[in-house]
Amino acid sequence: MSKPLVVVTGKNGQLGWEILQLPESLKEQFEFLFTGREELDLAKPETIPAFFEKNKPAYFINCAAYTAVDKAEQENELAYKTNAESVGLIAKHCASIDAVLITISTDYVFDGNGKEPYQINTKTNPINYYGYSKWVGEQLALANCPKSIVIRTSWVYSTHGNNFVKTMLRLMNERPELKVVSDQIGSPTYAADLAETILKMMQSIQNGHAHYGIYQYSNTGVISWYDFATAIAKLGSKNCNVLPIPSSAYPTPAKRPGYSVMDCSGLVNDYGIVLKDWHSSLAKCIGLLNS
Ligand SMILES: NC(=O)c1ccc[n+]([C@@H]2O[C@H](COP(=O)([O-])OP(=O)(O)OC[C@H]3O[C@@H](n4cnc5c(N)ncnc54)[C@H](OP(=O)(O)O)[C@@H]3O)[C@@H](O)[C@H]2O)c1
């Protein structure tokens, strides 16, 4: 019998790449097709029907996104096409072939004014254009495909690609002192942990235990970017003095939410996912970067 086909977009991004790296033992049940812009350009929604003419996935894992948060304030159209319009179309095509769509969203759908972890049904209120485009993508996925799973995640890093951990390690080599905001609170996500979670969810669905709708995933623990940078310096053995600053001292074109912590218990309850602690995952990533 042929194996179920899994399309994964964003093969060159952090999460797509981490799925690509997962051990064969986790992936052997499925056949994978990893795509980048060359194979499927989400900025060109008009190319999506032809992709589905050619490929009939049982699972479509959408890890591609327009992720340039500050540039999105200017490049509204590109962000919308990539993060919203294309996701809606992909959802329609998935529905037409009874495929499961897993698409990744963000803590930026919330405004950051919360004081306790956001539930999946906490009122959304994005405060920047990137967050808005991802929020529309969530709505379109859920509205157009009954087998949609939206996974909101936050503060993603990996050994691959551009992220806070790698930027900090580089700057810590170059500078004796770094100032990092201490009034934005959230939970980091090691992309390798989320990649494994997605595979476990697919295995569970294959075994007849399917749950659809919105889920949230991050590593456990609640920290500030300053705490994160301090841990990166320590685990990376960097001799750099990390100083806390308020967000007001580090203005950016797009506003950032102050409080970004999400309740991830849905994945634990419905899919039996064991959440991993942020510090051990960070240690693992830095260990790999140093090896
Ligand atoms: N990074 C975070 O901190 C964070 C936080 C919350 C949620 N998320 C969400 O998590 C998911 C995975 O993020 P990530 O960190 O892996 O992002 P990433 O490293 O920025 O990767 C995004 C990927 O999307 C691809 N892409 C962009 N525009 C595209 C287009 N028009 N057509 C096809 N591919 C396109 C990029 O291709 P190129 O390599 O060619 O540029 C890149 O490989 C995304 O949905 C993101 O919104 C991320």
The ligand as an SDF file (V2000), in Angstrom:
LIG
                    3D

 48 52  0  0  0  0  0  0  0  0999 V2000
    9.9400   32.7750   13.8380 N   0  0  0  0  0  0  0  0  0  0  0  0
    9.1440   33.0460   14.8640 C   0  0  0  0  0  0  0  0  0  0  0  0
    9.5690   33.5460   15.8980 O   0  0  0  0  0  0  0  0  0  0  0  0
    7.6730   32.6970   14.7880 C   0  0  0  0  0  0  0  0  0  0  0  0
    6.8500   33.0490   15.8750 C   0  0  0  0  0  0  0  0  0  0  0  0
    5.5150   32.7090   15.8150 C   0  0  0  0  0  0  0  0  0  0  0  0
    5.0010   32.0570   14.7140 C   0  0  0  0  0  0  0  0  0  0  0  0
    5.8250   31.7550   13.6700 N   0  0  0  0  0  0  0  0  0  0  0  0
    5.2450   31.0550   12.5260 C   0  0  0  0  0  0  0  0  0  0  0  0
    5.8470   29.7760   12.4560 O   0  0  0  0  0  0  0  0  0  0  0  0
    5.9110   29.3490   11.0940 C   0  0  0  0  0  0  0  0  0  0  0  0
    7.3250   28.9060   10.7600 C   0  0  0  0  0  0  0  0  0  0  0  0
    8.1630   30.0250   10.9520 O   0  0  0  0  0  0  0  0  0  0  0  0
    9.7350   29.9420   10.7660 P   0  0  0  0  0  0  0  0  0  0  0  0
   10.3410   30.5260   11.9990 O   0  0  0  0  0  0  0  0  0  0  0  0
   10.1310   28.6090   10.3000 O   0  0  0  0  0  0  0  0  0  0  0  0
    9.8930   31.0160    9.6090 O   0  0  0  0  0  0  0  0  0  0  0  0
   11.1320   31.3220    8.6710 P   0  0  0  0  0  0  0  0  0  0  0  0
   12.3550   30.6790    9.2230 O   0  0  0  0  0  0  0  0  0  0  0  0
   11.1050   32.7800    8.4250 O   0  0  0  0  0  0  0  0  0  0  0  0
   10.7440   30.5390    7.3560 O   0  0  0  0  0  0  0  0  0  0  0  0
    9.6700   30.9170    6.5780 C   0  0  0  0  0  0  0  0  0  0  0  0
    9.7990   30.2190    5.2580 C   0  0  0  0  0  0  0  0  0  0  0  0
    8.7210   30.6490    4.4340 O   0  0  0  0  0  0  0  0  0  0  0  0
    9.2240   30.8100    3.1580 C   0  0  0  0  0  0  0  0  0  0  0  0
    8.4310   31.7490    2.3800 N   0  0  0  0  0  0  0  0  0  0  0  0
    8.2790   33.0770    2.5640 C   0  0  0  0  0  0  0  0  0  0  0  0
    7.5280   33.5910    1.5850 N   0  0  0  0  0  0  0  0  0  0  0  0
    7.2040   32.5600    0.7800 C   0  0  0  0  0  0  0  0  0  0  0  0
    6.4600   32.4620   -0.3940 C   0  0  0  0  0  0  0  0  0  0  0  0
    5.9140   33.5320   -0.9740 N   0  0  0  0  0  0  0  0  0  0  0  0
    6.3030   31.2400   -0.9800 N   0  0  0  0  0  0  0  0  0  0  0  0
    6.8760   30.1380   -0.4390 C   0  0  0  0  0  0  0  0  0  0  0  0
    7.6270   30.1800    0.6740 N   0  0  0  0  0  0  0  0  0  0  0  0
    7.7770   31.3850    1.2800 C   0  0  0  0  0  0  0  0  0  0  0  0
   10.6140   31.3490    3.3350 C   0  0  0  0  0  0  0  0  0  0  0  0
   11.3250   31.1000    2.1500 O   0  0  0  0  0  0  0  0  0  0  0  0
   12.8010   31.6840    1.8850 P   0  0  0  0  0  0  0  0  0  0  0  0
   13.6950   30.8140    2.7220 O   0  0  0  0  0  0  0  0  0  0  0  0
   12.9640   31.4850    0.4350 O   0  0  0  0  0  0  0  0  0  0  0  0
   12.7620   33.1030    2.3320 O   0  0  0  0  0  0  0  0  0  0  0  0
   11.0920   30.5470    4.5220 C   0  0  0  0  0  0  0  0  0  0  0  0
   11.7180   29.3590    4.1140 O   0  0  0  0  0  0  0  0  0  0  0  0
    5.4060   30.5150   10.2590 C   0  0  0  0  0  0  0  0  0  0  0  0
    4.0300   30.3150   10.0010 O   0  0  0  0  0  0  0  0  0  0  0  0
    5.5310   31.7070   11.1870 C   0  0  0  0  0  0  0  0  0  0  0  0
    4.5810   32.7120   10.8810 O   0  0  0  0  0  0  0  0  0  0  0  0
    7.1500   32.0400   13.6870 C   0  0  0  0  0  0  0  0  0  0  0  0
  1  2  1  0
  2  3  2  0
  2  4  1  0
  4  5  1  0
  4 48  2  0
  5  6  2  0
  6  7  1  0
  7  8  2  0
  8  9  1  0
  8 48  1  0
  9 10  1  0
  9 46  1  0
 10 11  1  0
 11 12  1  0
 11 44  1  0
 12 13  1  0
 13 14  1  0
 14 15  2  0
 14 16  1  0
 14 17  1  0
 17 18  1  0
 18 19  2  0
 18 20  1  0
 18 21  1  0
 21 22  1  0
 22 23  1  0
 23 24  1  0
 23 42  1  0
 24 25  1  0
 25 26  1  0
 25 36  1  0
 26 27  1  0
 26 35  1  0
 27 28  2  0
 28 29  1  0
 29 30  1  0
 29 35  2  0
 30 31  1  0
 30 32  2  0
 32 33  1  0
 33 34  2  0
 34 35  1  0
 36 37  1  0
 36 42  1  0
 37 38  1  0
 38 39  2  0
 38 40  1  0
 38 41  1  0
 42 43  1  0
 44 45  1  0
 44 46  1  0
 46 47  1  0
M  CHG  2   8   1  16  -1
M  END
$$$$
